[in-house]
Amino acid sequence: MLMYMSNSRPQTPSTPLHSVSVAGVVIREDGRVLTIRRADNGTWEPPGGVLELTEAPEDGVRREVYEETGIKVQVDRLTGVYKNTARGIVALVFRCHAEGGHEQLSEESTAVEWLTPDEVTSRMAEVYAVRVTDALLNDAPHVRAHDGRKLANR
């Protein structure tokens, strides 16, 4: 009997669809972290966005951080993978350091600020603050799931 095997499977209603986003936790020498206040919903987050189909994750981080803040970055390392189970978004978060540019607003940001870790935890929702606090650690990348508001199993 001859069987045909493929790496792809037909799209069915039960096939999960996900999008991939990237974010950069840019850490300054004084320990402050680059953040934006999003124009669409007013929340504070590390800069980032949807990874383009043909783009490497590190290239996407550099592009998104620059587009949203005006800061050019060097990507240091992956610090976490975060899945929003409600929206099917997988976010890859990278620790970065600034290489140039200057802070500027964009269509996507109404504020660009360098926050202390304490300010991050007081201004950001838990699901975004944990991305920053994980990036400040020097351990292995973290893998976490959340529903858009609260972390799972925490």
C-alpha positions in Angstrom: 0.0 0.0 0.0 1.4 3.4 -1.0 0.6 6.4 1.3 1.1 10.0 0.4 2.3 12.2 3.3 2.5 15.9 3.3 3.8 18.7 5.6 0.6 20.6 5.0 -2.9 19.7 5.8 -6.1 21.1 4.3 -7.7 24.1 6.1 -10.7 22.9 8.1 -12.8 24.8 10.7 -10.9 23.1 13.5 -7.4 24.1 12.2 -6.1 26.7 14.6 -4.9 30.0 13.1 -2.3 32.1 14.9 -0.5 35.3 14.2 3.0 36.0 15.3 4.1 39.3 16.8 7.4 40.6 18.0 8.3 43.1 20.7 11.6 44.6 21.9 12.4 45.3 25.5 15.0 48.0 25.0 17.1 48.5 28.2 19.2 51.6 28.7 22.4 51.6 30.7 20.6 53.1 33.7 18.2 50.2 33.7 15.2 52.2 32.2 13.1 50.5 29.6 11.7 52.0 26.4 7.9 51.9 26.3 5.1 53.4 24.3 1.5 54.4 25.1 -0.5 52.9 22.2 -2.6 55.2 20.1 -5.4 52.7 19.6 -6.1 51.8 23.2 -4.0 54.0 25.4 -2.2 51.1 27.1 1.5 51.1 27.9 3.6 48.3 26.3 7.0 47.5 25.0 7.2 48.5 21.3 6.3 45.8 18.8 3.8 44.5 16.3 2.9 41.8 13.8 5.8 40.0 12.2 5.7 40.3 8.4 5.5 37.0 6.4 8.9 37.3 4.8 10.7 38.8 7.8 13.1 37.3 10.3 12.0 37.8 13.9 15.0 40.0 14.7 14.4 42.1 11.7 10.8 42.6 12.7 11.8 43.7 16.2 14.2 46.3 14.8 11.6 47.6 12.3 8.8 47.7 14.9 10.8 49.5 17.6 12.1 52.1 15.1 8.7 52.7 13.5 7.0 53.2 16.9 9.8 55.1 18.8 12.4 56.4 16.5 15.1 54.3 18.3 17.4 52.0 16.4 18.2 48.8 18.3 20.5 45.9 18.4 18.7 42.7 19.3 20.5 40.8 22.1 18.4 37.6 22.7 15.0 36.0 22.9 13.6 36.4 26.5 10.1 35.0 26.1 7.3 33.5 24.1 3.8 34.6 25.1 0.5 33.2 23.8 -2.7 35.1 23.9 -5.1 32.2 24.0 -8.2 34.4 23.4 -6.9 36.0 20.2 -4.4 33.3 18.9 -1.4 35.6 19.0 2.0 34.3 19.7 4.5 37.1 20.8 8.2 36.7 20.6 9.9 39.1 23.0 13.6 40.1 22.6 15.9 42.0 24.9 17.6 44.8 23.0 19.8 47.8 23.4 19.7 51.2 21.7 22.2 52.0 18.9 20.9 55.4 17.8 18.0 57.5 16.8 15.9 59.7 19.1 12.5 59.3 20.7 9.6 60.3 18.5 5.9 59.7 18.3 4.3 57.7 15.5 0.8 56.9 14.3 0.9 54.0 16.7 2.2 55.8 19.8 1.0 58.8 21.7 3.9 58.7 24.2 7.4 57.3 24.2 9.1 57.1 27.6 12.0 55.3 29.3 10.4 53.8 32.5 12.0 52.3 35.6 11.0 48.6 36.3 8.7 49.9 39.1 7.0 52.3 36.7 6.6 49.4 34.2 4.7 47.3 36.7 2.5 50.2 37.9 1.6 51.4 34.3 1.4 48.2 32.3 -1.2 45.5 32.4 0.2 42.2 33.9 0.5 40.5 30.5 2.8 43.2 29.2 4.7 44.0 32.4 5.7 40.3 32.7 7.4 40.6 29.3 9.6 43.4 30.6 10.4 41.8 34.0 11.2 38.5 32.2 13.6 40.3 29.8 15.4 42.0 32.8 16.3 38.5 34.1 19.4 36.7 32.9 17.9 33.3 32.7 16.4 31.1 29.9 13.5 32.4 27.8 10.1 32.2 29.5 7.1 30.6 27.9 3.7 31.8 29.2 0.1 31.8 28.2 -2.6 34.4 29.0 -6.1 35.3 28.0 -5.4 38.9 27.2 -5.7 40.1 30.8 -4.3 37.6 33.2 -1.5 35.1 33.0 -2.5 31.4 33.1 -1.2 29.2 35.9 0.4 32.0 37.9 
